[in-house]
Amino acid sequence: MALTPISAPARMDGRVALVTGAAGGIGRATALALAEAGATVIATDIVESADFGRTDVIYRRYDVTSQSETDALVTSVLDEHGRIDALVLCAGTISHRPLSDSTDDEWRAILDVNLMGVVNPVRAIFPVMEEQGMGKMVALGSIAAKIGGVASGPSYVAAKSAVHGLMKWVAKAGAPKGVYASIIAPGPVETPMWETVTQRSAPSANGSVPLGRFGQPEDIAQAILFLCSPASNWITGTVLDVNGGMLMD
């Protein structure tokens, strides 16, 4: 087992990063943050096109729920760039239905995107990073997985809880080969998805967030950059809470 490299500044020069769910919100902010730090970024999402205003952010349409699309994407990225140094898993969807009103179709839809949408790229890219002898994976979990929900329903909480467990498994299995895996657990962040929550029942920033505001996508993106970069070379398997103080573990 090789010695883990000592932590270094949060730069991504010469590295290739793949980001899912990158067309908007946290994913978009993350793609831009990684590029600003020097990475070549493959930004993916289900929409047909997205403009990032940078030549070092390359957009590819990609459905995270499809294993065949996953395999094709990974092959394409390796053919064009030769490596994948960072994988950031931001694709997600939310449900607010209480347990008694939930349906099988809703559970399948939420688990398909939020859980299998992590499993598919992780399963494809984990051996790539093992072969390289290095790589960092960061998945978006949620404060909901740690406290049983904020304003989301049980299917979302269950899916995010499974993501937390999966990434810890990857961290333990990957450590001897230089593969890192961690989870970001955001609190309420003002994104298009969060707007669907605030139309229902959601905490107020002043009442529940000690730092006095909801998060912005950039708050999460900078934490993800830290975990993808050499600055976190002695951190793996962690759940990093980025929530304005809502949860103090």
HUBEL-V227791 format. One record per helix or strand. SS is the DSSP state (a for helix, b for strand). FROM is the first residue (numbers start at 1). LEN is the number of residues. If there is no record, write none. Layout:
ss & from & len
SS & FROM & LEN
SS & FROM & LEN
//
This chain:
ss & from & len
b & 16 & 5
a & 25 & 12
b & 40 & 6
b & 57 & 5
a & 67 & 15
b & 86 & 4
a & 99 & 3
a & 104 & 11
a & 116 & 17
b & 135 & 6
a & 144 & 4
a & 154 & 24
b & 179 & 8
b & 189 & 1
a & 192 & 7
a & 205 & 4
b & 215 & 1
a & 217 & 12
a & 230 & 3
b & 239 & 4
//
